[in-house]
Amino acid sequence: MSEPVLIAGLPGSGKSRWIAAQPEPSWLQEWHDDTLPAARAVWWVLDLRQPLDETIKTVLTSCLQRADALIGHFAEESPIETQMRWREFLAPLKKSGTPLYFSHFLQPPPPDFPRTSSKAACSCGWPRRTGVIVQLPTVVLDHLLFVFQGLEQSTPMRFWRIKGVVQTLEYANAVAIEGSLSGLYTHAAAIKDGPVGRLIMQVENLDLERLSEALQAVRAPGEDVDIEVISE
């Protein structure tokens, strides 16, 4: 029996969600490391909502050369213009024989997607990121989202991953936040989204003082923000 297919992708690309929706997820293994091993089939999940800027192209280039197949995820949420840019970017890989499938509503790929590989190991060479847990009190949601966008524009910090649930002044129910290099998305929180008042993040070029100062500005009066660095 062959080893499970590795499902890789940028942080926040939807790997977990896509695997969970497949009819036979037991032969799929989520892969988080930016070093891809040799002789293992790798299917690379791409978030098609992601604007295809030069940063995304740079961080993906080495990884996609190692991929045995490409899955475009969230196709149903991606504007046609964005999908066309992705198709143009991926065209050389498709021409060289790498299968490409745009998945709508978590649909499985074609049955002939490769489940074995003879390719060598490859490092994507992503920049170092710092893991951070933020304990947040009640916040103003619009201000919080603006903080993350503003920090990326005004500092070297880049938020590779933001995931968690917050209580806001605007809504009675808790709000789940998911962020990646593609941007920030919000929806009504469910139990599976985690405890209220906690965000887990991966940050490139973390400036702890600037991050803390910015988050203190969006809290409700009389409450405080706690930030813990969990990995370097």
C-alpha positions as CSV (number, residue, x, y, z in Angstrom):
1,M,0.0,0.0,0.0
2,S,1.4,3.4,-1.0
3,E,2.0,6.1,1.7
4,P,-0.6,8.9,2.2
5,V,-0.6,11.8,-0.3
6,L,0.8,14.9,1.4
7,I,-1.6,17.9,1.2
8,A,0.6,21.0,1.4
9,G,0.0,24.7,0.9
10,L,0.6,28.2,2.4
11,P,-0.7,28.7,5.9
12,G,-4.4,29.4,5.7
13,S,-4.9,28.0,2.2
14,G,-7.7,25.7,3.4
15,K,-5.8,22.4,3.6
16,S,-7.7,21.1,6.7
17,R,-11.1,22.0,5.3
18,W,-10.4,20.4,1.9
19,I,-9.1,17.2,3.4
20,A,-12.1,16.9,5.8
21,A,-14.6,17.2,2.9
22,Q,-13.1,14.4,0.8
23,P,-14.9,11.0,0.7
24,E,-11.7,9.1,1.7
25,P,-9.6,11.5,3.8
26,S,-7.6,8.6,5.4
27,W,-5.1,8.5,2.5
28,L,-4.5,12.2,2.7
29,Q,-2.0,13.7,5.2
30,E,-1.8,17.4,5.9
31,W,1.7,18.8,5.6
32,H,2.8,22.0,7.4
33,D,6.6,22.0,7.0
34,D,8.0,24.2,4.2
35,T,10.5,21.3,3.3
36,L,8.8,18.8,1.1
37,P,10.2,15.2,1.4
38,A,11.5,13.0,-1.5
39,A,9.5,10.3,-3.1
40,R,6.1,11.3,-1.5
41,A,3.2,12.4,-3.7
42,V,2.5,16.1,-2.9
43,W,-0.7,17.8,-3.8
44,W,-0.4,21.6,-3.4
45,V,-3.5,23.5,-2.3
46,L,-3.8,27.1,-3.6
47,D,-6.2,29.7,-2.2
48,L,-7.7,31.2,-5.3
49,R,-9.1,34.1,-3.4
50,Q,-5.5,35.3,-3.0
51,P,-4.5,38.3,-5.1
52,L,-1.6,37.0,-7.1
53,D,1.1,39.6,-6.2
54,E,4.8,39.3,-6.5
55,T,5.1,38.2,-2.8
56,I,2.8,35.2,-3.4
57,K,4.7,34.3,-6.6
58,T,8.0,34.4,-4.8
59,V,7.0,32.2,-1.8
60,L,5.3,29.7,-4.1
61,T,7.9,29.3,-6.9
62,S,10.1,26.6,-5.4
63,C,7.2,24.7,-3.8
64,L,5.2,24.4,-6.9
65,Q,8.2,22.9,-8.8
66,R,8.1,20.0,-6.3
67,A,4.4,19.5,-6.4
68,D,3.0,16.5,-8.2
69,A,-0.5,18.0,-8.6
70,L,-2.1,21.4,-8.0
71,I,-5.5,22.0,-6.4
72,G,-7.1,25.5,-6.8
73,H,-9.2,25.9,-3.6
74,F,-12.2,28.3,-3.0
75,A,-12.8,28.6,-6.7
76,E,-16.4,29.4,-6.0
77,E,-15.3,32.5,-4.0
78,S,-12.7,33.7,-6.5
79,P,-13.5,36.4,-9.1
80,I,-13.1,35.3,-12.7
81,E,-10.3,37.8,-13.2
82,T,-8.3,36.4,-10.2
83,Q,-8.8,32.9,-11.5
84,M,-7.5,33.9,-14.9
85,R,-4.4,35.4,-13.4
86,W,-3.8,32.1,-11.4
87,R,-4.3,30.0,-14.6
88,E,-1.8,32.2,-16.4
89,F,0.8,31.9,-13.6
90,L,0.3,28.1,-13.4
91,A,0.2,27.5,-17.2
92,P,4.0,26.6,-17.5
93,L,3.5,23.9,-14.8
94,K,0.4,22.5,-16.4
95,K,2.2,22.5,-19.8
96,S,5.1,20.5,-18.2
97,G,2.6,17.8,-17.1
98,T,1.6,18.8,-13.5
99,P,-2.1,18.2,-13.2
100,L,-4.2,21.2,-12.2
101,Y,-7.7,21.1,-10.8
102,F,-9.9,24.1,-9.7
103,S,-12.1,22.7,-6.9
104,H,-15.5,24.2,-6.4
105,F,-17.3,23.7,-3.1
106,L,-14.6,21.2,-1.9
107,Q,-15.1,18.8,-4.8
108,P,-12.5,15.9,-5.0
109,P,-9.9,15.9,-7.8
110,P,-10.0,13.6,-10.8
111,P,-9.3,9.9,-10.0
112,D,-6.0,10.0,-12.1
113,F,-4.3,12.5,-9.8
114,P,-0.9,11.0,-8.9
115,R,-0.5,9.1,-5.7
116,T,3.2,8.3,-6.0
117,S,6.2,10.5,-6.8
118,S,9.9,10.1,-7.8
119,K,10.8,13.8,-7.2
120,A,13.6,14.9,-4.9
121,A,13.1,16.7,-1.6
122,C,12.7,20.5,-1.8
123,S,12.8,23.4,0.6
124,C,10.4,26.3,-0.1
125,G,12.8,28.7,1.6
126,W,10.1,30.6,3.3
127,P,11.1,33.4,5.7
128,R,11.2,32.8,9.4
129,R,7.9,33.3,11.2
130,T,7.2,33.8,14.9
131,G,4.2,32.0,16.6
132,V,2.1,34.3,18.8
133,I,-1.0,33.8,20.9
134,V,-3.0,36.9,21.6
135,Q,-5.6,37.0,24.4
136,L,-8.1,39.7,23.5
137,P,-11.0,41.3,25.4
138,T,-14.0,42.6,23.7
139,V,-12.9,44.6,20.6
140,V,-14.2,46.8,17.8
141,L,-14.1,44.4,14.9
142,D,-13.6,47.0,12.1
143,H,-10.8,48.6,14.1
144,L,-9.1,45.2,14.7
145,L,-9.1,44.3,11.0
146,F,-7.8,47.8,10.2
147,V,-5.0,47.3,12.7
148,F,-3.7,44.2,10.9
149,Q,-4.0,45.8,7.5
150,G,-2.3,49.0,8.7
151,L,0.6,47.1,10.3
152,E,1.4,45.3,7.1
153,Q,1.4,48.6,5.2
154,S,3.4,50.6,7.7
155,T,5.9,48.1,9.1
156,P,7.9,45.1,7.8
157,M,5.5,42.7,9.6
158,R,3.6,40.2,7.5
159,F,0.8,38.1,8.9
160,W,1.1,34.6,7.4
161,R,-1.7,33.2,9.5
162,I,-4.3,34.6,11.9
163,K,-6.9,32.3,13.3
164,G,-9.3,32.6,16.3
165,V,-12.5,34.0,17.7
166,V,-13.3,37.4,19.2
167,Q,-16.2,39.0,21.0
168,T,-17.0,42.4,19.4
169,L,-18.9,45.5,20.4
170,E,-20.8,45.4,17.0
171,Y,-22.3,41.9,17.2
172,A,-24.0,39.9,20.0
173,N,-22.4,36.6,18.8
174,A,-18.7,35.9,18.6
175,V,-16.9,36.4,15.3
176,A,-14.3,34.0,13.8
177,I,-11.3,35.5,12.1
178,E,-9.2,33.7,9.5
179,G,-6.3,35.5,7.9
180,S,-3.4,34.6,5.6
181,L,-1.2,36.3,3.0
182,S,-4.4,36.6,1.0
183,G,-6.2,38.8,3.5
184,L,-8.6,38.6,6.4
185,Y,-12.0,36.8,6.4
186,T,-14.7,36.8,9.1
187,H,-17.8,34.7,9.8
188,A,-20.1,33.7,12.6
189,A,-18.1,31.6,15.1
190,A,-18.8,28.0,15.8
191,I,-17.5,25.7,18.6
192,K,-14.9,24.2,16.2
193,D,-13.3,27.7,15.7
194,G,-11.9,27.7,19.2
195,P,-12.3,29.6,22.5
196,V,-13.6,33.2,22.4
197,G,-10.9,35.9,23.0
198,R,-7.9,34.1,21.5
199,L,-6.0,34.6,18.2
200,I,-3.1,32.4,17.1
201,M,-0.8,34.0,14.6
202,Q,2.3,33.4,12.5
203,V,4.1,36.7,12.0
204,E,7.1,37.5,9.8
205,N,9.4,40.3,11.2
206,L,7.5,40.4,14.4
207,D,7.7,43.8,16.2
208,L,6.2,42.9,19.6
209,E,6.0,46.5,20.8
210,R,4.2,47.8,17.8
211,L,1.8,44.9,17.7
212,S,0.9,45.3,21.4
213,E,0.5,49.1,21.0
214,A,-1.8,48.7,18.0
215,L,-4.0,46.0,19.7
216,Q,-4.3,48.0,22.9
217,A,-6.0,50.6,20.8
218,V,-8.9,48.4,19.8
219,R,-9.9,46.9,23.2
220,A,-12.9,47.9,25.2
221,P,-12.2,50.5,28.0
222,G,-10.9,48.9,31.2
223,E,-9.8,45.7,29.5
224,D,-6.3,44.5,28.6
225,V,-4.5,42.6,25.8
226,D,-2.0,39.8,26.5
227,I,0.5,38.6,23.9
228,E,2.6,35.4,24.3
229,V,5.4,34.4,21.9
230,I,5.2,30.6,21.5
231,S,7.8,29.9,18.9
232,E,10.7,31.6,17.2
